[in-house]
């Protein structure tokens, strides 16, 4: 990982990929250098996929990679999701200079850090340009999901009459 982030991508990325092969249940942060590698080559779609695979909202730089990749791709929903995660887990990371400083801790290539910051700023612009919902008019996330109707709780044991010969209270085991 550090080989790649230090700029030796040709040696570092194969090492990371080999570690992934040897341990299929590797830590999620292994996707951080692979995401950066795709990003530096302008492969933003793959960079976004790798950052999502990390599934590490508590690691700020991974969420920052999500935002930068989404910004370069013009993906408002992914950018919004990244900023919501940052707002929840790393509120200081919402600032472009703070994001730049966090990347600079891991990435020694200043040009790549500036490219990431550019993607981050594009993501900020996407989210800022999004139409705002009037206060109180926000839809529930469940309301727009196809599965909302299938996961809505039905009648409970307490509200359903017991079948003839059965107790209406909760099951108490074989001795009862």
Secondary structure, DSSP 8 states (H G I E B T S, - for coil): -HHHHTT-HHHHHHHHHHHHHH-TT--TTHHHHHHHHHHHTT-HHHHHHHHHHH--TTSHHHHHHHHHHHHHHT-HHHHHHHHHHHHHH-GGGGSHHHHHHHHHHH---HHHHHHHHHHHHHHHHHHHHS----TT----GGGG-TTHHHHS----TTTS---TTS-SS----TT-
